[in-house]
Amino acid sequence: MGVVALVHVLVVASFVATALCAGNFNQDFDITFGDGRAKIVNNGQLLTLSLDKSSGSGFRSKNEYLFGKIDLKIKLVPRNSAGTVTTYYLSSEGPNHDEIDFEFLGNVTGQPYTLHTNVFAQGKGGREQQFRLWFDPTADFHTYSILWNPQRIIFTVDNTPIREFRNWESIGVPFPKSQPMRVYSSLWDAEDWATQGGRVKTDWSKAPFTASYRNFNANACIMSNGKSSCSGSNRGSSSSWMNQQLDSTSQQRLRWVQKNYMIYNYCTDFKREFVRFRVLILIGDVVNSSEDLRTQNLTGSLSRARQRGYTQSLGCWTKLRFHLQLLTHFNANACVRPNGRSPCHGSGSTSAWMNQQLNITSQPKGRHSEQNFHTFSQNLPKD
């Protein structure tokens, strides 16, 4: 092999190694708070965060990213971690910030952690999904990854997808795609809500609490002075993840996780806006005519939903068509409003159900049941 060719191979190998090997915490991150409770050791290969009664600690990346795949290995606080929260997330700055969250809610010894996920777009969150893990996250390091491209956000744990949040801007759902974000992590006390709704408090006799990090990797577009490292001649380097989606095997694994380990989903919380939206559909607040129901026409329904501010609800399902399928499936006993006017106005025919709580849906056999409504909605796509 000639000298020029050898040099070329070494340069390429060096580039690949830089892109794929574990990062160095000294080079990649700044400590943001903690007064010495955050420590970088082992020549930058290991970072630890500690929490005691006086303070927690945290760090953030030096770089800002606009799309990419971010990996980080974390070993969580062992034993009695009740009241503690370990976070790992991407976030921009400002009141209308974007954010993609992993949060690990501690628990008493022997009880499982809760993995809390959320997505903020233009300052609005409220898109929580929570999971148990199928392993002990305190016994060893595990890889937690965020894949973020213009089409979707995929949360993975040890290469197993647990959540996919798709871009549905076409139907009015905000999606984070224009604000560069840094990588953040922190360990802090949230005993007022973190463990069993705040019923279990932090046992400070067990402090300090410590979480450990290693093997940071960002295969991502770095933003600097308004320019992306993925633009121009470097665009091809991002092709492996820029258009990545879940293949059939990954979709099966996602369904397995959501069936067996999901413990909360904002789309099926009957105390939240999303149920009120479904109810408002059923009483004709969004769907204005029986023809909309018969044809499952989306145009008018989408416009009225956006006007009424139900953008989070629109993001709950992969296609708004499911909202109208909900109506046709339940054969709703409802006041559908042709041309904005309700046929129920001035009529006594609705008195049997008008004042019942969440009983404005009917099963195909005419049985009113919130639980059956809930069961049906569970079968719809999660995001």
Buried (B, 14 or more C-beta within 10 A) or exposed (E): EEEEEEEEEEEEEEEEEEEEEBBEBEEBBEBEBBEEBBBBEEEBBBBBBBBBEEBBBBBBBEBBBBBBBBBBBBBBBBEBBBBBBBBBBBBBEEEEBBBBBBBBBBBBEEBBBBBBBBBBBBEBBEBBBBBEBBEEBBEEBBBBBBBBBBBBBBBBBEEBBBBBBBBBBEBBBBBBBEBBBBBBBBBBBBBEEBBBEEEBEBBBEBBBBBBBBBBBBBBBBBBEEEEBBBEEEEEEBBEEBBEBEBEEEBEEBBEBBBEEBBEEBBBBBBEBBBBBBBBBBBBBBBBBBBEBBEEBBBEBBBEBBBEEEBBBBBBBBBBBEBBBBBBEBBBBBBBBBEEEEBBBEEEEEBEEBBEEEBBBBBBEEEEBBBEBBBEBBEEBEBB
